[in-house]
Amino acid sequence: MKFTHLHVHSHYSLLDGIAKIDDLVGEAARLEMNSLALTDHGNLYGAIEFYKKAKAKGINPILGVEMYMAYEGMKDKRPGIDSKRFHITLLATNYEGYKNLIKIVSGAHLEGFYYKPRADKDFLRAHAGGIIALSGCLAGEIPRAIQLKRIGEAERTIGEYQDIFGKDNFYLEIAPHFSIPAQRMVNDALVDLSAKTGAKIVATADIHYVKPEDAESQDIMVSIQTGSNVEDEDRLSMRQSNLSMRSTQEMATTGCSRGPKLRKRASADRL
């Protein structure tokens, strides 16, 4: 069985991802992958290009977005409060889901924009049809609660998202970025929460570039985004993590979690 990358950024994740659509699709084809998602930050700019080019390569394109979630309500714009936000990964399972992604992204830009285009849970609930949601990277609401050791809050939030999307349509997202100290702790907690809540587990790699050697270029891009110098020691950087497109074998050997406890897996067959 081939691995499917479900959390993928292209250069349309502005000043964050550097991978061109052609390169993403080409590498997935080289790795003999059957499917590939595109989940850029807060937009669907690359969706049509990605869909056409993936189809041309015989790859099933999964259209998605890494959405910004408002701290509370998406129309709240309180200085120092609503600049905080969470991430969530949304994937369309069918045409209805794609139309709902368009509505979510459009609403986030037109009604919820405050530093970033934001949605909230009520807005997601109104447009949840045809969408599978993943709990997101370390900036997701559930991983953030885990990092703050608020496990009860994380469990309640899982229940909220299961209620919004349906229990079978919300997955807990683990990743192999163990150079980040919090990642293993979050992964392990998510496995425990999976057992408690019935939410299934999915592994992602949060791709921001195609090859490992592209990490330096992506790091420079992030420096531009944050207005910092690449030599600054306390700036935002992702260099400690491998955010390239890993092969099926590489993903199978990453040790994302405590092997025997990881029993429930997501399948790309639904997408």
C-alpha positions as CSV (number, residue, x, y, z in Angstrom):
1,M,0.0,0.0,0.0
2,K,1.3,3.4,-1.0
3,F,1.4,6.3,1.5
4,T,-0.7,9.4,0.7
5,H,0.5,12.8,1.9
6,L,-2.5,14.7,3.2
7,H,-0.8,17.8,4.6
8,V,1.0,19.5,1.7
9,H,2.0,23.2,1.1
10,S,2.9,24.6,-2.3
11,H,4.3,28.1,-3.1
12,Y,0.7,29.3,-2.8
13,S,1.3,29.1,0.9
14,L,2.7,32.6,0.6
15,L,6.2,33.2,2.1
16,D,5.9,29.7,3.8
17,G,6.0,26.9,1.2
18,I,8.3,26.9,-1.8
19,A,7.2,23.8,-3.7
20,K,5.9,24.4,-7.2
21,I,2.8,22.3,-8.2
22,D,4.8,20.7,-11.1
23,D,7.5,19.6,-8.6
24,L,5.1,18.2,-6.0
25,V,3.1,16.2,-8.6
26,G,6.3,15.1,-10.3
27,E,7.9,13.8,-7.1
28,A,4.7,12.0,-6.1
29,A,4.7,10.3,-9.5
30,R,8.4,9.4,-9.1
31,L,7.6,7.9,-5.7
32,E,4.8,5.9,-7.3
33,M,2.1,7.4,-5.1
34,N,-1.5,7.0,-6.1
35,S,-2.9,10.1,-4.4
36,L,-1.7,13.5,-3.1
37,A,-3.4,16.4,-1.3
38,L,-2.8,20.1,-1.5
39,T,-3.5,22.1,1.7
40,D,-2.2,25.6,1.4
41,H,-2.6,28.1,4.2
42,G,-6.0,29.8,4.1
43,N,-6.5,29.6,0.3
44,L,-7.3,27.5,-2.7
45,Y,-5.2,29.4,-5.2
46,G,-3.5,26.3,-6.5
47,A,-6.5,24.0,-6.5
48,I,-7.3,24.0,-10.2
49,E,-3.7,23.8,-11.4
50,F,-3.0,21.0,-8.9
51,Y,-6.1,19.1,-10.0
52,K,-5.3,19.2,-13.7
53,K,-1.6,18.4,-13.3
54,A,-2.2,15.5,-10.8
55,K,-4.8,14.0,-13.1
56,A,-2.4,14.2,-16.0
57,K,0.1,12.2,-14.0
58,G,-2.5,9.6,-13.0
59,I,-2.5,10.8,-9.4
60,N,-5.8,11.2,-7.5
61,P,-5.8,14.9,-6.4
62,I,-7.2,15.6,-3.0
63,L,-8.2,19.3,-2.6
64,G,-7.9,20.8,0.8
65,V,-6.8,23.8,2.8
66,E,-5.0,24.3,6.1
67,M,-7.5,26.7,7.6
68,Y,-6.9,29.3,10.3
69,M,-9.4,29.0,13.2
70,A,-10.3,32.1,15.2
71,Y,-9.5,32.1,18.9
72,E,-13.2,32.6,19.6
73,G,-15.6,34.0,16.9
74,M,-14.3,34.7,13.4
75,K,-15.9,38.2,13.4
76,D,-14.1,39.2,16.7
77,K,-11.2,41.5,16.0
78,R,-9.9,42.5,19.4
79,P,-6.3,43.7,19.5
80,G,-4.0,41.4,21.5
81,I,-6.7,38.6,21.7
82,D,-7.9,37.7,18.3
83,S,-4.5,37.8,16.7
84,K,-4.2,34.3,18.3
85,R,-5.4,31.5,16.1
86,F,-5.2,27.8,15.5
87,H,-4.7,25.6,12.4
88,I,-6.9,22.8,11.1
89,T,-6.5,20.6,8.0
90,L,-9.6,20.3,5.8
91,L,-10.0,17.8,2.9
92,A,-12.8,17.6,0.3
93,T,-14.1,14.1,-0.2
94,N,-16.4,15.0,-3.1
95,Y,-17.7,17.9,-5.1
96,E,-20.0,19.0,-2.2
97,G,-16.9,19.2,0.0
98,Y,-15.0,21.2,-2.6
99,K,-17.9,23.7,-2.8
100,N,-17.9,23.9,1.0
101,L,-14.1,24.5,1.0
102,I,-14.7,27.5,-1.3
103,K,-17.4,28.8,1.0
104,I,-15.2,28.4,4.1
105,V,-12.2,30.1,2.5
106,S,-14.3,32.9,1.0
107,G,-16.1,33.6,4.3
108,A,-12.7,33.5,6.1
109,H,-11.4,36.2,3.8
110,L,-14.5,38.4,3.6
111,E,-15.9,38.1,7.2
112,G,-13.1,36.6,9.3
113,F,-10.0,38.3,8.2
114,Y,-7.8,39.6,11.0
115,Y,-4.1,39.3,10.3
116,K,-5.1,36.0,8.6
117,P,-8.3,34.6,7.0
118,R,-10.1,32.8,9.9
119,A,-13.1,30.6,10.3
120,D,-14.8,29.4,13.5
121,K,-16.6,26.3,14.6
122,D,-20.1,27.6,13.8
123,F,-19.0,28.5,10.3
124,L,-17.4,25.0,9.8
125,R,-20.6,23.4,11.1
126,A,-22.6,25.2,8.5
127,H,-20.3,24.0,5.7
128,A,-19.1,20.6,6.9
129,G,-20.7,18.4,4.2
130,G,-18.2,16.4,2.2
131,I,-15.2,17.4,4.3
132,I,-12.8,15.3,6.4
133,A,-10.9,17.3,9.0
134,L,-7.6,16.5,10.6
135,S,-6.5,18.0,13.9
136,G,-3.6,19.9,12.4
137,C,0.0,20.5,13.2
138,L,1.4,21.6,16.5
139,A,-0.4,24.9,16.0
140,G,-3.8,23.1,16.0
141,E,-6.3,23.7,18.8
142,I,-5.9,20.1,20.2
143,P,-2.1,19.9,20.0
144,R,-1.9,23.3,21.7
145,A,-4.1,22.1,24.5
146,I,-1.9,19.1,24.9
147,Q,1.3,21.2,25.0
148,L,-0.3,23.2,27.8
149,K,-1.1,19.9,29.6
150,R,-4.9,20.6,29.3
151,I,-5.8,17.0,28.3
152,G,-9.4,17.3,29.4
153,E,-9.8,20.4,27.1
154,A,-8.2,18.5,24.2
155,E,-10.6,15.6,24.7
156,R,-13.6,18.0,24.8
157,T,-12.4,19.7,21.6
158,I,-12.1,16.4,19.8
159,G,-15.8,15.8,20.7
160,E,-16.7,19.2,19.3
161,Y,-15.0,18.5,16.0
162,Q,-16.5,15.0,15.8
163,D,-19.9,16.6,16.3
164,I,-19.2,19.1,13.5
165,F,-17.9,16.8,10.9
166,G,-19.2,13.4,12.1
167,K,-17.3,10.9,14.2
168,D,-15.9,9.1,11.1
169,N,-14.8,12.4,9.5
170,F,-12.4,13.8,12.1
171,Y,-8.9,12.4,12.5
172,L,-6.0,13.1,14.9
173,E,-2.9,14.1,13.0
174,I,0.5,12.9,14.1
175,A,3.8,13.8,12.5
176,P,7.4,12.6,12.5
177,H,9.1,15.9,13.4
178,F,10.8,14.7,16.5
179,S,13.5,17.4,16.4
180,I,10.8,19.6,17.8
181,P,10.6,18.6,21.5
182,A,6.8,18.8,21.8
183,Q,6.1,16.6,18.8
184,R,6.6,13.2,20.5
185,M,4.6,14.2,23.5
186,V,1.7,15.4,21.3
187,N,1.8,12.3,19.2
188,D,1.7,10.0,22.3
189,A,-1.1,12.1,23.9
190,L,-3.1,11.9,20.6
191,V,-2.8,8.1,20.6
192,D,-4.2,8.0,24.1
193,L,-7.0,10.4,23.1
194,S,-7.7,8.2,20.1
195,A,-8.4,5.3,22.4
196,K,-10.7,7.4,24.6
197,T,-12.7,9.2,21.9
198,G,-12.7,6.7,19.0
199,A,-11.1,9.3,16.7
200,K,-8.8,7.6,14.2
201,I,-5.1,8.5,13.7
202,V,-3.5,9.7,10.5
203,A,0.2,10.4,9.9
204,T,1.3,13.5,7.9
205,A,4.6,15.2,7.1
206,D,3.5,18.9,6.7
207,I,5.3,19.2,3.4
208,H,6.7,22.7,2.6
209,Y,9.3,21.7,-0.1
210,V,10.0,18.7,-2.2
211,K,13.6,17.7,-1.5
212,P,15.6,17.9,1.8
213,E,18.1,20.2,0.2
214,D,15.4,22.8,-0.4
215,A,15.2,23.5,3.4
216,E,17.6,26.4,3.2
217,S,15.6,28.2,0.5
218,Q,12.4,27.7,2.6
219,D,14.2,29.0,5.6
220,I,15.1,32.2,3.8
221,M,11.4,32.5,2.7
222,V,10.3,32.3,6.3
223,S,12.9,35.0,7.2
224,I,11.3,37.3,4.6
225,Q,7.9,36.6,6.0
226,T,8.9,37.5,9.5
227,G,11.1,40.4,8.6
228,S,14.1,38.9,10.3
229,N,17.7,38.1,9.3
230,V,18.6,34.5,8.7
231,E,21.5,34.9,11.2
232,D,19.1,35.8,14.0
233,E,19.1,33.1,16.6
234,D,15.7,33.7,18.1
235,R,13.7,34.0,14.8
236,L,11.0,31.6,13.5
237,S,12.7,28.7,11.6
238,M,11.6,25.3,10.4
239,R,15.1,24.1,9.6
240,Q,15.1,21.6,12.5
241,S,12.4,19.6,10.8
242,N,12.4,17.6,7.5
243,L,9.4,19.1,5.6
244,S,10.2,17.4,2.3
245,M,8.1,14.8,0.5
246,R,9.1,11.5,2.1
247,S,8.6,8.2,0.4
248,T,6.2,5.5,1.6
249,Q,9.1,3.6,3.1
250,E,10.4,6.7,4.9
251,M,7.0,7.4,6.4
252,A,6.6,3.8,7.5
253,T,9.9,3.9,9.4
254,T,9.5,7.3,11.0
255,G,8.2,5.9,14.3
256,C,5.5,8.5,14.5
257,S,4.2,7.0,17.7
258,R,4.3,4.1,20.0
259,G,3.8,1.4,17.4
260,P,1.7,-1.2,19.2
261,K,-0.7,1.4,20.5
262,L,-1.4,2.8,17.1
263,R,-4.2,0.6,15.8
264,K,-6.6,2.9,13.9
265,R,-5.4,4.3,10.6
266,A,-6.9,6.6,8.1
267,S,-7.3,5.6,4.5
268,A,-7.0,7.8,1.5
269,D,-9.5,5.6,-0.3
270,R,-12.3,7.9,1.0
271,L,-10.8,11.0,-0.6
